[in-house]
Amino acid sequence: MERRKFLTGSALVGAGAASTLATPALSQGREKLTMVLTWGRGAAGVFDAAQHFADSVIAVTDGTLEIDIKAQGELVSGLPAVFDAVTSGQADMYHAADYYYVGQHPAMAFFTAVPFGMTPSEMFNWYYHMGGHELHLEVGEEFGLTSFLGGNTGPQAGGWFRKEINSAADFNGLKFRMPGLGGAALGKLGASVQTLPGGEIYQALASGALDGTEWIGPWADEKAGFQEITKFYYTSGFHEPGAGLSVATNTDRFNGLSAAHQKAIEVCSAETNLWSLHQFLANNSEALERLKDAGVQTLEFPDDVWDAFGSASAEVMGEHMDDPLFAKVSESVQRAMRLSNDWNTLSSVAYARQRTRVLG
C-alpha cells in the first residue's frame, strides 16, 4: 500500500491513531551514510567541500539523512582503499578526485581533470548541459557507483620545485608528485612520478623523497606548508585547469534510498560544486601575496616546456583511445570545450582584455 493512501486512511479513525502511526514512519525514514575521504581532516578546501556537502544534506533533509564523515586514515588508509571501500560496500560513499582511479578506468580522469582539459566553467557546461553527468554515471556503472560532481579547486598551480625549470630536460629523473594522466605525461618527460595522499606530501618533500610536488593552489598549498621547504613556485600548470571532486555512492545503497534522499544528494553535490570553486578562488589571491611576502618566487614555465607538456599529453591521451568508453568521453569533452571556448573568446575574454586596457 502506498504511504500517502495509508496515512489518508488512518486519518479516518481519528487524529490520535494517525499520530501514533506517523512516528514509526519517520523513524524508519532516517538514514545514515558513511562517507570515506581521500583527504585528511581539515585539509584546506577539499575537506571543506566534503563537510559542506554533509552539512547541506542534513539541513535539506531535516536531519533524516546523515552523512558520517570518515577522513583519510579514520576508516581506511590510502587512495585505492577509499574506492575499494565503497565499491565493496564497506562504506557507502566517497568524496575524492576521480583521477586517483585511472587504474580502474582511464576515463575516470575526465571527472577530475585531464592535461590541457576544461576550465571550471567549461566543465560545468559539459557536466550539466552537454551530457557529462550521464557519462559519469556510465563510467561508474562498471564499478557500481552513482556519482555527482561535488567540488572544484579551480585552476591548479604547476607546483613546487627545489630548483628552477629551464627546459623539459630538467624533468628527467625528477621525483615528482602528480596524479592522473598529467602525471603520466610527466613520466613521458622522464620524471619519476608518484601519487601520494595530501597528508603525506609535506614529509616526502621535506625528507627529499620528492624533488617537487603539485597540490592545489596558493591557499591550500600555503596551508600545507610547502613554502617552508622550497621557494620556487610555478603558478600555472597544464595538468588541472579546473579539477573536479566527486561524491560517489555505492549504487545498491543509493537505489535503496528514498527518492527525496537521492535528490538531496544530487542537489547538495551541485551546490557544493559551486560553493567549493568559489571558496578556492576567493582565497587564492591573498594567499599568493602572503607566499610572496615569505620569499616565494612565482614563476612560469618557458614556452618550450609548455610545448613538451603538450606533446607528452597528446601521447598519453592517444594511448587510451582504443578504449571505446574513454574515446566516447573524450569526444564529448572536446566538443563541449570547443563550443564553450568559441563564445567565451568572443565575449568574456574580449571583455577582460578591454577592461584591463580601459581601467588599467
MARLUMBA-382700 format. One line per 10 residues: number of its first residue (from 1); for each residue x, y, z of N, C-alpha, C. Coordinates in pm, whole numbers, always signed. Layout:
# residues N
NUM	X Y Z X Y Z X Y Z ~ ... .
This chain:
# residues 360
1	+85 -120 +0 +0 +0 +0 +88 +124 +0 ~ +54 +226 -80 +131 +349 -85 +118 +425 +46 ~ +230 +490 +87 +232 +560 +215 +126 +669 +221 ~ +107 +745 +108 +8 +853 +108 -131 +798 +135 ~ -170 +686 +70 -303 +627 +90 -317 +574 +233 ~ -208 +516 +284 -213 +461 +419 -241 +570 +521 ~ -170 +684 +509 -189 +792 +604 -326 +855 +589 ~ -374 +865 +465 -508 +922 +443 -614 +835 +509 ~ -601 +703 +490 -697 +613 +550 -692 +615 +702 ~ -573 +629 +757 -558 +632 +902 -627 +751 +961 .
11	-632 +863 +888 -694 +984 +940 -840 +962 +971 ~ -905 +865 +904 -1047 +842 +923 -1077 +783 +1060 ~ -977 +720 +1122 -1004 +657 +1252 -966 +746 +1368 ~ -930 +873 +1335 -905 +968 +1443 -765 +1021 +1442 ~ -752 +1144 +1489 -623 +1210 +1488 -523 +1139 +1575 ~ -569 +1081 +1687 -476 +1013 +1777 -411 +893 +1710 ~ -489 +814 +1637 -435 +697 +1569 -336 +738 +1461 ~ -368 +845 +1386 -278 +891 +1281 -146 +934 +1339 ~ -150 +1003 +1452 -29 +1048 +1518 +56 +930 +1561 ~ -8 +827 +1612 +66 +709 +1659 +137 +640 +1545 .
21	+72 +634 +1429 +128 +565 +1313 +240 +644 +1247 ~ +237 +779 +1253 +334 +861 +1183 +472 +853 +1245 ~ +480 +834 +1376 +610 +836 +1442 +702 +724 +1396 ~ +657 +597 +1390 +745 +493 +1337 +786 +518 +1192 ~ +696 +576 +1113 +728 +602 +973 +844 +698 +962 ~ +846 +803 +1047 +955 +899 +1046 +1084 +831 +1088 ~ +1075 +747 +1192 +1194 +677 +1240 +1251 +587 +1132 ~ +1163 +516 +1065 +1208 +426 +959 +1267 +502 +841 ~ +1231 +629 +823 +1280 +708 +711 +1417 +769 +733 ~ +1472 +753 +852 +1605 +809 +879 +1714 +716 +825 .
31	+1817 +779 +767 +1928 +703 +710 +2060 +767 +751 ~ +2162 +686 +760 +2298 +736 +782 +2390 +671 +679 ~ +2467 +754 +609 +2562 +706 +511 +2703 +737 +559 ~ +2790 +637 +551 +2930 +657 +586 +3007 +701 +462 ~ +3073 +817 +471 +3148 +872 +357 +3296 +875 +390 ~ +3375 +801 +312 +3520 +799 +330 +3583 +901 +235 ~ +3694 +958 +278 +3759 +1066 +204 +3901 +1029 +165 ~ +3947 +1087 +57 +4089 +1078 +23 +4168 +1191 +87 ~ +4101 +1278 +162 +4165 +1392 +227 +4173 +1372 +378 ~ +4274 +1429 +437 +4282 +1432 +581 +4183 +1533 +638 .
41	+4144 +1512 +762 +4051 +1604 +828 +4116 +1743 +838 ~ +4045 +1843 +788 +4094 +1980 +794 +4175 +2024 +674 ~ +4200 +1938 +575 +4274 +1978 +455 +4199 +2092 +386 ~ +4269 +2204 +365 +4204 +2326 +317 +4131 +2303 +185 ~ +4005 +2341 +181 +3927 +2337 +59 +3865 +2203 +29 ~ +3946 +2100 +21 +3892 +1969 -18 +3813 +1905 +96 ~ +3869 +1910 +218 +3789 +1862 +331 +3668 +1952 +353 ~ +3689 +2083 +334 +3578 +2178 +350 +3461 +2141 +259 ~ +3492 +2100 +136 +3386 +2063 +41 +3309 +1942 +92 ~ +3380 +1842 +143 +3313 +1724 +196 +3224 +1760 +315 .
51	+3276 +1844 +403 +3198 +1884 +521 +3078 +1968 +481 ~ +3097 +2057 +385 +2986 +2140 +339 +2875 +2054 +280 ~ +2915 +1956 +200 +2816 +1864 +142 +2739 +1791 +252 ~ +2811 +1738 +351 +2746 +1664 +459 +2650 +1753 +537 ~ +2694 +1876 +567 +2608 +1969 +640 +2484 +2006 +561 ~ +2501 +2023 +430 +2388 +2061 +345 +2284 +1950 +337 ~ +2331 +1826 +327 +2239 +1712 +321 +2156 +1703 +448 ~ +2220 +1719 +562 +2147 +1714 +689 +2043 +1826 +695 ~ +2083 +1945 +648 +1992 +2060 +655 +1871 +2043 +565 ~ +1892 +2003 +439 +1780 +1999 +345 +1688 +1880 +370 .
61	+1739 +1777 +437 +1653 +1661 +468 +1596 +1669 +608 ~ +1618 +1781 +675 +1568 +1800 +812 +1620 +1690 +904 ~ +1744 +1650 +880 +1808 +1552 +966 +1775 +1408 +938 ~ +1695 +1381 +835 +1659 +1242 +809 +1765 +1166 +730 ~ +1860 +1237 +670 +1973 +1173 +604 +2101 +1233 +659 ~ +2178 +1151 +727 +2302 +1197 +791 +2421 +1139 +717 ~ +2522 +1223 +694 +2647 +1180 +631 +2754 +1173 +740 ~ +2804 +1054 +766 +2905 +1032 +868 +3042 +1032 +801 ~ +3118 +1141 +819 +3246 +1158 +751 +3356 +1079 +820 ~ +3430 +1003 +739 +3550 +934 +784 +3665 +983 +697 .
71	+3746 +1073 +753 +3857 +1129 +677 +3963 +1023 +652 ~ +4057 +1056 +565 +4165 +964 +531 +4233 +912 +658 ~ +4241 +779 +668 +4304 +715 +782 +4211 +681 +896 ~ +4087 +730 +893 +3997 +705 +1005 +3921 +572 +991 ~ +3887 +535 +870 +3824 +405 +846 +3913 +321 +755 ~ +3963 +384 +649 +4057 +318 +557 +4172 +414 +530 ~ +4286 +358 +489 +4405 +438 +460 +4452 +412 +318 ~ +4496 +519 +252 +4545 +506 +116 +4436 +539 +15 ~ +4478 +587 -101 +4382 +627 -204 +4304 +510 -262 ~ +4368 +397 -299 +4290 +285 -354 +4187 +231 -255 .
81	+4220 +236 -124 +4130 +178 -24 +3998 +252 -17 ~ +3998 +382 -50 +3875 +459 -49 +3779 +408 -157 ~ +3830 +389 -276 +3750 +335 -387 +3699 +195 -353 ~ +3789 +111 -304 +3753 -28 -274 +3648 -36 -163 ~ +3658 +53 -65 +3562 +50 +45 +3420 +75 -3 ~ +3405 +165 -98 +3271 +199 -147 +3220 +94 -245 ~ +3305 +49 -336 +3258 -50 -434 +3228 -183 -367 ~ +3294 -214 -255 +3269 -340 -185 +3154 -331 -87 ~ +3111 -209 -54 +3004 -191 +42 +3051 -172 +185 ~ +3184 -167 +207 +3234 -141 +342 +3196 +0 +387 .
91	+3197 +94 +292 +3149 +230 +316 +3042 +259 +211 ~ +2963 +363 +235 +2850 +392 +147 +2885 +486 +33 ~ +2979 +579 +57 +3009 +680 -43 +3149 +736 -19 ~ +3203 +801 -121 +3331 +868 -103 +3326 +1010 -156 ~ +3419 +1091 -105 +3448 +1222 -161 +3595 +1218 -199 ~ +3623 +1237 -329 +3759 +1214 -378 +3776 +1284 -512 ~ +3897 +1279 -563 +3925 +1318 -700 +3928 +1189 -783 ~ +3839 +1178 -878 +3826 +1051 -950 +3949 +1014 -1031 ~ +4037 +1110 -1061 +4155 +1073 -1138 +4254 +989 -1057 ~ +4231 +976 -927 +4310 +881 -850 +4285 +739 -898 .
101	+4176 +718 -972 +4132 +583 -1006 +4141 +556 -1156 ~ +4238 +618 -1222 +4258 +589 -1364 +4304 +445 -1384 ~ +4359 +383 -1278 +4395 +242 -1288 +4274 +152 -1300 ~ +4162 +196 -1242 +4037 +122 -1256 +3978 +145 -1395 ~ +3978 +269 -1440 +3940 +302 -1578 +3996 +439 -1611 ~ +4068 +454 -1723 +4129 +583 -1755 +4029 +695 -1774 ~ +3905 +662 -1810 +3803 +767 -1830 +3765 +835 -1700 ~ +3799 +776 -1586 +3772 +841 -1458 +3839 +978 -1452 ~ +3950 +994 -1523 +4026 +1120 -1519 +3943 +1239 -1563 ~ +3853 +1220 -1657 +3779 +1334 -1713 +3691 +1403 -1608 .
111	+3659 +1333 -1500 +3570 +1390 -1400 +3647 +1461 -1288 ~ +3779 +1461 -1301 +3864 +1550 -1223 +3930 +1647 -1319 ~ +4028 +1598 -1393 +4096 +1683 -1491 +4184 +1595 -1579 ~ +4201 +1638 -1704 +4299 +1577 -1794 +4390 +1689 -1844 ~ +4511 +1656 -1888 +4602 +1759 -1937 +4540 +1843 -2048 ~ +4557 +1975 -2037 +4503 +2070 -2134 +4351 +2052 -2149 ~ +4285 +2025 -2037 +4142 +2000 -2039 +4059 +2122 -2005 ~ +3948 +2099 -1937 +3845 +2200 -1919 +3871 +2294 -1802 ~ +3839 +2421 -1822 +3831 +2516 -1711 +3703 +2485 -1632 ~ +3687 +2543 -1512 +3566 +2514 -1435 +3437 +2546 -1511 .
121	+3429 +2662 -1575 +3304 +2696 -1644 +3279 +2601 -1760 ~ +3384 +2561 -1831 +3368 +2465 -1940 +3322 +2330 -1885 ~ +3377 +2292 -1771 +3339 +2163 -1712 +3194 +2165 -1668 ~ +3150 +2274 -1608 +3010 +2283 -1563 +2916 +2282 -1682 ~ +2951 +2352 -1789 +2869 +2349 -1911 +2851 +2205 -1959 ~ +2963 +2136 -1967 +2962 +1997 -2016 +2884 +1906 -1922 ~ +2911 +1918 -1794 +2856 +1822 -1698 +2705 +1835 -1684 ~ +2657 +1959 -1679 +2515 +1979 -1651 +2428 +1996 -1776 ~ +2489 +2028 -1891 +2407 +2060 -2008 +2451 +1991 -2137 ~ +2564 +1920 -2135 +2613 +1859 -2258 +2646 +1711 -2241 .
131	+2581 +1646 -2144 +2593 +1501 -2131 +2702 +1451 -2040 ~ +2774 +1541 -1971 +2884 +1498 -1886 +2841 +1411 -1770 ~ +2730 +1449 -1703 +2688 +1368 -1588 +2643 +1230 -1632 ~ +2576 +1222 -1742 +2532 +1091 -1792 +2653 +1000 -1819 ~ +2761 +1059 -1870 +2883 +981 -1893 +2950 +942 -1761 ~ +2942 +1029 -1661 +2994 +996 -1529 +2923 +871 -1474 ~ +2792 +868 -1490 +2715 +751 -1446 +2752 +628 -1526 ~ +2775 +645 -1656 +2809 +531 -1741 +2944 +472 -1703 ~ +3042 +558 -1677 +3174 +508 -1635 +3163 +439 -1499 ~ +3085 +495 -1408 +3071 +438 -1275 +2991 +310 -1271 .
141	+2910 +286 -1373 +2822 +169 -1374 +2901 +39 -1361 ~ +3017 +35 -1424 +3100 -86 -1420 +3143 -122 -1278 ~ +3151 -20 -1193 +3202 -40 -1057 +3092 -29 -951 ~ +2968 -11 -995 +2858 +1 -900 +2859 +133 -827 ~ +2891 +242 -899 +2896 +375 -839 +2796 +468 -905 ~ +2728 +548 -825 +2643 +656 -873 +2708 +786 -827 ~ +2755 +865 -923 +2844 +976 -892 +2789 +1110 -935 ~ +2831 +1213 -861 +2800 +1353 -891 +2925 +1436 -863 ~ +2944 +1542 -940 +3050 +1636 -905 +3012 +1705 -774 ~ +3109 +1716 -684 +3083 +1776 -553 +3198 +1863 -506 .
151	+3252 +1944 -597 +3360 +2035 -563 +3447 +2063 -683 ~ +3517 +2177 -679 +3610 +2211 -786 +3715 +2304 -728 ~ +3841 +2274 -755 +3950 +2353 -699 +3983 +2477 -780 ~ +3921 +2490 -901 +3966 +2595 -991 +4099 +2557 -1052 ~ +4162 +2650 -1124 +4290 +2619 -1188 +4398 +2589 -1084 ~ +4471 +2482 -1108 +4575 +2442 -1013 +4712 +2491 -1057 ~ +4798 +2511 -959 +4933 +2559 -985 +5020 +2449 -1045 ~ +5125 +2492 -1113 +5219 +2397 -1173 +5301 +2322 -1072 ~ +5321 +2381 -954 +5383 +2307 -846 +5506 +2372 -786 ~ +5560 +2303 -687 +5676 +2346 -608 +5798 +2263 -648 .
161	+5912 +2332 -667 +6034 +2267 -713 +6152 +2313 -629 ~ +6250 +2226 -617 +6371 +2262 -544 +6463 +2351 -628 ~ +6445 +2349 -760 +6525 +2432 -848 +6437 +2479 -963 ~ +6483 +2582 -1033 +6407 +2633 -1146 +6405 +2533 -1261 ~ +6295 +2535 -1336 +6280 +2451 -1454 +6309 +2537 -1576 ~ +6420 +2509 -1642 +6461 +2589 -1759 +6435 +2519 -1891 ~ +6418 +2388 -1887 +6390 +2312 -2009 +6320 +2182 -1971 ~ +6264 +2116 -2071 +6196 +1989 -2046 +6292 +1885 -1991 ~ +6420 +1899 -2023 +6519 +1803 -1975 +6531 +1805 -1823 ~ +6492 +1914 -1759 +6501 +1923 -1614 +6405 +1828 -1544 .
171	+6308 +1773 -1618 +6216 +1676 -1558 +6274 +1534 -1556 ~ +6379 +1512 -1632 +6437 +1378 -1640 +6495 +1337 -1505 ~ +6439 +1232 -1447 +6484 +1183 -1318 +6426 +1255 -1198 ~ +6344 +1358 -1222 +6286 +1435 -1113 +6180 +1353 -1040 ~ +6190 +1347 -909 +6090 +1273 -828 +5978 +1371 -797 ~ +5862 +1348 -860 +5756 +1449 -855 +5622 +1384 -826 ~ +5542 +1450 -741 +5409 +1402 -708 +5307 +1468 -801 ~ +5241 +1388 -883 +5133 +1437 -969 +5045 +1318 -1008 ~ +4918 +1315 -966 +4830 +1203 -1001 +4775 +1215 -1144 ~ +4699 +1114 -1183 +4621 +1119 -1305 +4703 +1113 -1432 .
181	+4639 +1153 -1541 +4704 +1148 -1671 +4809 +1257 -1686 ~ +4797 +1365 -1608 +4903 +1466 -1605 +5033 +1406 -1555 ~ +5024 +1323 -1451 +5142 +1254 -1401 +5200 +1161 -1505 ~ +5114 +1093 -1580 +5162 +1006 -1687 +5237 +1086 -1793 ~ +5191 +1208 -1821 +5259 +1294 -1918 +5398 +1333 -1868 ~ +5409 +1367 -1740 +5541 +1398 -1684 +5633 +1277 -1692 ~ +5575 +1158 -1677 +5653 +1037 -1691 +5714 +1025 -1829 ~ +5644 +1072 -1930 +5697 +1071 -2067 +5820 +1161 -2080 ~ +5831 +1261 -1991 +5946 +1351 -1993 +6059 +1300 -1904 ~ +6041 +1180 -1847 +6146 +1119 -1768 +6133 +1136 -1619 .
191	+6025 +1201 -1573 +6006 +1218 -1429 +5970 +1086 -1363 ~ +6012 +1071 -1238 +5970 +959 -1156 +5847 +1004 -1079 ~ +5730 +965 -1129 +5604 +1022 -1081 +5547 +937 -968 ~ +5499 +1006 -866 +5438 +939 -752 +5299 +997 -727 ~ +5211 +914 -671 +5079 +958 -629 +5069 +935 -479 ~ +5063 +1044 -404 +5055 +1037 -258 +4930 +1109 -211 ~ +4867 +1062 -104 +4760 +1141 -41 +4816 +1275 +6 ~ +4728 +1375 +14 +4771 +1508 +52 +4845 +1513 +184 ~ +4803 +1434 +281 +4862 +1437 +413 +5004 +1384 +418 ~ +5050 +1316 +312 +5184 +1258 +311 +5284 +1341 +232 .
201	+5237 +1447 +163 +5324 +1518 +71 +5432 +1597 +143 ~ +5395 +1670 +248 +5491 +1759 +316 +5614 +1681 +362 ~ +5591 +1569 +429 +5703 +1492 +482 +5789 +1438 +369 ~ +5725 +1392 +261 +5802 +1340 +148 +5888 +1448 +84 ~ +5834 +1569 +75 +5910 +1681 +18 +6022 +1723 +112 ~ +5993 +1728 +241 +6092 +1771 +339 +6207 +1671 +350 ~ +6177 +1543 +335 +6279 +1439 +351 +6365 +1420 +227 ~ +6322 +1476 +114 +6393 +1455 -11 +6340 +1338 -91 ~ +6239 +1268 -39 +6176 +1161 -116 +6110 +1216 -242 ~ +6073 +1344 -238 +6023 +1416 -355 +6114 +1534 -384 .
211	+6135 +1560 -514 +6205 +1681 -557 +6108 +1795 -581 ~ +5982 +1761 -594 +5881 +1863 -618 +5743 +1801 -610 ~ +5644 +1888 -605 +5506 +1840 -594 +5410 +1944 -646 ~ +5298 +1900 -698 +5183 +1986 -715 +5082 +1944 -609 ~ +4999 +2038 -564 +4890 +2002 -476 +4764 +2068 -529 ~ +4739 +2193 -498 +4618 +2256 -549 +4649 +2396 -601 ~ +4663 +2492 -508 +4685 +2631 -545 +4729 +2708 -422 ~ +4749 +2840 -434 +4812 +2917 -326 +4753 +2897 -188 ~ +4621 +2900 -177 +4559 +2890 -44 +4582 +2754 +20 ~ +4549 +2647 -52 +4566 +2512 +3 +4714 +2478 +19 .
221	+4797 +2524 -74 +4940 +2495 -67 +5005 +2565 +53 ~ +4963 +2689 +77 +5013 +2761 +194 +4975 +2688 +322 ~ +4850 +2643 +330 +4805 +2570 +448 +4885 +2441 +468 ~ +4926 +2379 +356 +5006 +2257 +363 +5150 +2284 +405 ~ +5196 +2409 +389 +5327 +2448 +439 +5443 +2425 +344 ~ +5417 +2407 +215 +5526 +2377 +122 +5628 +2490 +112 ~ +5585 +2613 +139 +5675 +2729 +133 +5784 +2721 +240 ~ +5767 +2636 +336 +5870 +2618 +439 +5987 +2535 +387 ~ +5966 +2467 +275 +6067 +2374 +223 +6135 +2429 +98 ~ +6057 +2487 +6 +6113 +2538 -118 +6045 +2669 -155 .
231	+6116 +2751 -232 +6065 +2884 -267 +6035 +2898 -416 ~ +6050 +2793 -494 +6023 +2801 -638 +5881 +2748 -665 ~ +5794 +2837 -707 +5651 +2804 -722 +5604 +2844 -861 ~ +5566 +2744 -939 +5512 +2768 -1074 +5360 +2777 -1063 ~ +5307 +2893 -1098 +5168 +2924 -1066 +5068 +2878 -1172 ~ +5114 +2833 -1286 +5022 +2783 -1389 +5068 +2645 -1433 ~ +4973 +2552 -1437 +5005 +2416 -1476 +4920 +2369 -1592 ~ +4968 +2266 -1660 +4898 +2210 -1776 +4799 +2102 -1738 ~ +4810 +2053 -1615 +4751 +1924 -1578 +4610 +1933 -1522 ~ +4575 +2047 -1457 +4445 +2058 -1392 +4392 +2201 -1399 .
241	+4337 +2240 -1513 +4286 +2376 -1526 +4156 +2402 -1452 ~ +4097 +2298 -1397 +3973 +2313 -1319 +3933 +2178 -1264 ~ +3997 +2137 -1155 +3986 +1998 -1108 +3856 +1973 -1033 ~ +3778 +1877 -1080 +3653 +1839 -1016 +3675 +1738 -904 ~ +3591 +1745 -803 +3586 +1648 -694 +3453 +1575 -703 ~ +3452 +1451 -663 +3331 +1368 -681 +3273 +1318 -551 ~ +3141 +1314 -548 +3065 +1241 -445 +3012 +1116 -514 ~ +3065 +1001 -476 +3026 +875 -540 +2966 +783 -435 ~ +2847 +731 -463 +2775 +643 -371 +2765 +503 -429 ~ +2781 +403 -346 +2756 +266 -387 +2615 +259 -446 .
251	+2603 +210 -568 +2475 +218 -639 +2365 +139 -569 ~ +2396 +23 -517 +2293 -53 -444 +2242 +27 -324 ~ +2336 +92 -256 +2295 +173 -140 +2215 +294 -185 ~ +2258 +357 -294 +2188 +474 -346 +2045 +436 -388 ~ +2032 +325 -457 +1900 +283 -505 +1807 +245 -391 ~ +1863 +212 -276 +1780 +178 -161 +1730 +298 -84 ~ +1777 +418 -120 +1732 +540 -53 +1599 +585 -111 ~ +1528 +667 -37 +1405 +726 -90 +1439 +822 -203 ~ +1341 +851 -288 +1363 +947 -397 +1403 +1083 -344 ~ +1348 +1122 -229 +1382 +1252 -170 +1527 +1254 -125 .
261	+1575 +1147 -66 +1714 +1141 -21 +1810 +1134 -139 ~ +1771 +1063 -244 +1853 +1061 -365 +1866 +1202 -423 ~ +1755 +1272 -427 +1757 +1408 -482 +1840 +1500 -393 ~ +1835 +1481 -264 +1915 +1562 -172 +2064 +1546 -202 ~ +2108 +1424 -228 +2248 +1400 -262 +2284 +1471 -391 ~ +2198 +1460 -491 +2223 +1524 -620 +2231 +1676 -606 ~ +2133 +1735 -541 +2125 +1881 -529 +2237 +1935 -441 ~ +2265 +1869 -331 +2370 +1918 -241 +2508 +1901 -303 ~ +2526 +1799 -386 +2652 +1786 -460 +2671 +1904 -554 ~ +2567 +1939 -628 +2577 +2050 -723 +2602 +2183 -651 .
271	+2532 +2204 -540 +2552 +2328 -464 +2693 +2334 -407 ~ +2745 +2220 -360 +2881 +2215 -309 +2982 +2239 -421 ~ +2951 +2192 -539 +3038 +2212 -654 +3064 +2362 -676 ~ +2959 +2440 -675 +2971 +2585 -694 +3036 +2651 -573 ~ +2992 +2614 -453 +3045 +2673 -330 +3195 +2648 -318 ~ +3238 +2527 -348 +3378 +2488 -335 +3466 +2567 -431 ~ +3425 +2577 -556 +3504 +2652 -655 +3532 +2793 -605 ~ +3430 +2859 -557 +3448 +2999 -520 +3515 +3016 -385 ~ +3514 +2912 -303 +3596 +2918 -182 +3744 +2924 -219 ~ +3784 +2839 -313 +3923 +2843 -359 +3957 +2976 -425 .
281	+3872 +3021 -516 +3902 +3144 -590 +3906 +3264 -497 ~ +3820 +3265 -396 +3815 +3379 -303 +3939 +3387 -216 ~ +4006 +3275 -193 +4119 +3272 -101 +4255 +3274 -168 ~ +4262 +3242 -297 +4392 +3222 -361 +4476 +3350 -373 ~ +4414 +3460 -409 +4493 +3582 -435 +4562 +3632 -309 ~ +4490 +3638 -198 +4551 +3685 -74 +4658 +3588 -27 ~ +4634 +3459 -44 +4734 +3360 -5 +4861 +3376 -89 ~ +4844 +3405 -218 +4960 +3422 -305 +5044 +3542 -259 ~ +4979 +3649 -218 +5053 +3764 -168 +5131 +3729 -41 ~ +5072 +3650 +45 +5142 +3608 +167 +5263 +3521 +133 .
291	+5247 +3434 +34 +5359 +3349 -8 +5473 +3434 -62 ~ +5440 +3533 -141 +5543 +3622 -195 +5614 +3696 -81 ~ +5537 +3742 +16 +5596 +3812 +130 +5690 +3721 +208 ~ +5666 +3591 +202 +5750 +3494 +272 +5871 +3453 +188 ~ +5890 +3516 +73 +6007 +3489 -10 +5987 +3391 -122 ~ +5865 +3347 -146 +5839 +3253 -255 +5850 +3325 -389 ~ +5921 +3264 -483 +5932 +3317 -619 +5824 +3254 -706 ~ +5738 +3337 -764 +5634 +3287 -853 +5688 +3290 -996 ~ +5681 +3176 -1062 +5745 +3157 -1192 +5647 +3100 -1292 ~ +5686 +3106 -1419 +5607 +3046 -1526 +5699 +2959 -1610 .
301	+5650 +2842 -1649 +5730 +2753 -1733 +5759 +2820 -1867 ~ +5880 +2802 -1921 +5910 +2855 -2055 +5821 +2791 -2162 ~ +5809 +2860 -2274 +5722 +2811 -2382 +5762 +2673 -2430 ~ +5894 +2645 -2439 +5934 +2514 -2490 +5898 +2403 -2392 ~ +5888 +2436 -2263 +5842 +2337 -2166 +5692 +2312 -2184 ~ +5617 +2420 -2206 +5475 +2402 -2236 +5456 +2316 -2362 ~ +5540 +2337 -2463 +5531 +2256 -2584 +5557 +2109 -2552 ~ +5653 +2084 -2464 +5683 +1946 -2424 +5566 +1886 -2347 ~ +5505 +1966 -2260 +5385 +1920 -2191 +5278 +1879 -2292 ~ +5261 +1961 -2395 +5158 +1933 -2495 +5184 +1804 -2571 .
311	+5308 +1783 -2613 +5342 +1662 -2688 +5325 +1538 -2602 ~ +5373 +1546 -2477 +5362 +1431 -2387 +5216 +1401 -2355 ~ +5136 +1506 -2335 +4995 +1486 -2303 +4920 +1422 -2418 ~ +4949 +1467 -2541 +4885 +1408 -2659 +4918 +1260 -2671 ~ +5043 +1226 -2639 +5083 +1085 -2645 +5007 +1002 -2542 ~ +4996 +1055 -2419 +4924 +983 -2314 +4777 +965 -2351 ~ +4713 +1071 -2395 +4571 +1061 -2431 +4551 +963 -2545 ~ +4642 +965 -2642 +4630 +875 -2757 +4641 +729 -2720 ~ +4716 +699 -2615 +4735 +560 -2573 +4606 +496 -2523 ~ +4508 +578 -2485 +4383 +525 -2430 +4267 +528 -2529 .
321	+4291 +579 -2648 +4181 +598 -2742 +4127 +467 -2799 ~ +4199 +356 -2778 +4145 +229 -2824 +4040 +173 -2728 ~ +4024 +239 -2612 +3917 +202 -2520 +3791 +278 -2564 ~ +3685 +209 -2603 +3568 +278 -2658 +3505 +380 -2564 ~ +3500 +349 -2435 +3437 +441 -2341 +3525 +564 -2320 ~ +3656 +545 -2311 +3747 +659 -2299 +3732 +750 -2421 ~ +3730 +689 -2541 +3717 +767 -2663 +3584 +841 -2668 ~ +3479 +777 -2619 +3346 +839 -2618 +3344 +962 -2527 ~ +3400 +947 -2408 +3403 +1061 -2315 +3492 +1171 -2369 ~ +3607 +1134 -2424 +3700 +1233 -2479 +3635 +1314 -2591 .
331	+3566 +1247 -2680 +3499 +1317 -2790 +3395 +1416 -2737 ~ +3321 +1374 -2635 +3220 +1461 -2575 +3286 +1584 -2511 ~ +3397 +1562 -2440 +3469 +1672 -2375 +3524 +1769 -2479 ~ +3585 +1717 -2582 +3645 +1803 -2684 +3538 +1890 -2753 ~ +3424 +1830 -2782 +3316 +1907 -2844 +3266 +2017 -2750 ~ +3248 +1982 -2623 +3200 +2080 -2525 +3300 +2194 -2507 ~ +3429 +2161 -2500 +3530 +2265 -2486 +3530 +2359 -2606 ~ +3517 +2302 -2723 +3518 +2384 -2845 +3400 +2480 -2846 ~ +3282 +2430 -2813 +3163 +2514 -2815 +3171 +2623 -2707 ~ +3215 +2585 -2587 +3227 +2682 -2479 +3331 +2788 -2512 .
341	+3444 +2745 -2567 +3553 +2836 -2594 +3519 +2935 -2706 ~ +3445 +2890 -2805 +3409 +2979 -2917 +3339 +3104 -2866 ~ +3239 +3085 -2780 +3165 +3200 -2729 +3244 +3277 -2624 ~ +3313 +3204 -2537 +3389 +3269 -2431 +3497 +3361 -2486 ~ +3561 +3319 -2593 +3666 +3402 -2654 +3609 +3532 -2708 ~ +3490 +3524 -2765 +3428 +3643 -2824 +3362 +3733 -2721 ~ +3335 +3680 -2602 +3263 +3757 -2501 +3352 +3788 -2380 ~ +3369 +3693 -2291 +3439 +3719 -2165 +3586 +3754 -2185 ~ +3655 +3681 -2271 +3798 +3708 -2293 +3818 +3846 -2353 ~ +3735 +3879 -2453 +3744 +4012 -2514 +3711 +4122 -2414 .
351	+3610 +4099 -2332 +3572 +4197 -2231 +3685 +4219 -2130 ~ +3745 +4109 -2080 +3853 +4122 -1981 +3971 +4199 -2040 ~ +4001 +4174 -2166 +4111 +4247 -2231 +4081 +4395 -2237 ~ +3959 +4433 -2275 +3922 +4574 -2286 +3910 +4638 -2148 ~ +3863 +4565 -2050 +3854 +4621 -1915 +3992 +4658 -1861 ~ +4088 +4569 -1886 +4225 +4598 -1842 +4281 +4718 -1918 ~ +4252 +4728 -2048 +4302 +4840 -2127 +4243 +4973 -2081 ~ +4112 +4973 -2052 +4044 +5097 -2018 +4071 +5139 -1875 ~ +4065 +5044 -1782 +4076 +5077 -1641 +4217 +5059 -1585 ~ +4299 +4983 -1658 +4435 +4962 -1611 +4447 +4849 -1512 .
